[in-house]
Amino acid sequence: MMNFAFSILRAAEAAAIAAADCVGSGDKMQADFAATTAMRKVLNEIDNFGAKIVIGEGKKDGAPGLFEGETVGNSPSILWDIAVDPLDGTTQAAKGGPGAMSVIAVGAHNHLYATENFYMKKLAYGPRLAKMMIDAWGETKRLSVNRELGDMLYYLQPHFLGQRMTVCVLDRPRHATAIEAFHKHGLRVKLIQDCDVSAAIATALPDSGIDLYYGIGGAPEGVIASAAMKCLGGHFEGMLVDNKSHDDIDGKILKINDLANGDVIFCACGVTDGHLLQGVKPGNKTHSVLMYSGLSRTYWIDAHD
């Protein structure tokens, strides 16, 4: 799998560079089209690589996306699955806002979760918080996406040695009740407008200042984030919710190995500056991250033409 890892990263870089030309344009469709076209071109040029897009953004956004069922690469044999968002944070990019990036996850064929559902309730946290749970509760209890989190987080708070735990949540009306509960229990809440893939990843990075990510967001981003969290040794759970009411569909908890089974690659390239990655700079300078679950290393890459 690592044989083509840097080719996959190059596809994310190409998408980010193309989208950067549209930053601040006010036209998110133009930015998405530029990113998608550039990414597709590079993916189709990878030697001895054949993959199917199993989950993407195009249908939900009405965008010119890499659609579910589309094949890429120049090999007729489909050996790989791709979950992709050529431009995560289209609105942020169009407005010149922070945190937009291009993201791709790759796994063996039939190993990445596929769904036509648009939305997923998500919970992510890193190894540090997982260790605190063991210290507090032993092996008997864990935070879960289908539980009331406010009370449980309150009882974990003493393990933070005087520092208040920070929960990251998408700033949407549907999260008002959860946000109220977090505040009630003395937790810090960091609200974000978009780009919840990077928010989930941040929970597994020691200096991010984010301890936990929770809330309802895009299902494609959930699959992509689960691949990254698998590479980082973090925890991720999801539950599919109704596209309109956001009620749970079947109550089934999707864990990391349900969403990203086996070894996976995750890579991302910044379009605009964010807390995870820097955006594209003059001279096509890029800042990217590359992870592989088969290695205990994360590669942070600065590149230029």
PyMOL commands that set and color helices and strands:
alter all, ss='L'
color gray80, all
select helices_A, chain A and resi 2-20+28-44+58-61+90-95+127-137+149-160+173-184+196-202+219-232+256-259
alter helices_A, ss='H'
color red, helices_A
select strands_A, chain A and resi 50-55+71-73+80-88+101-108+119-125+166-170+188-192+212-218+235-241+254-255+264-270+286-292+298-303
alter strands_A, ss='S'
color yellow, strands_A
deselect
rebuild
show_as cartoon
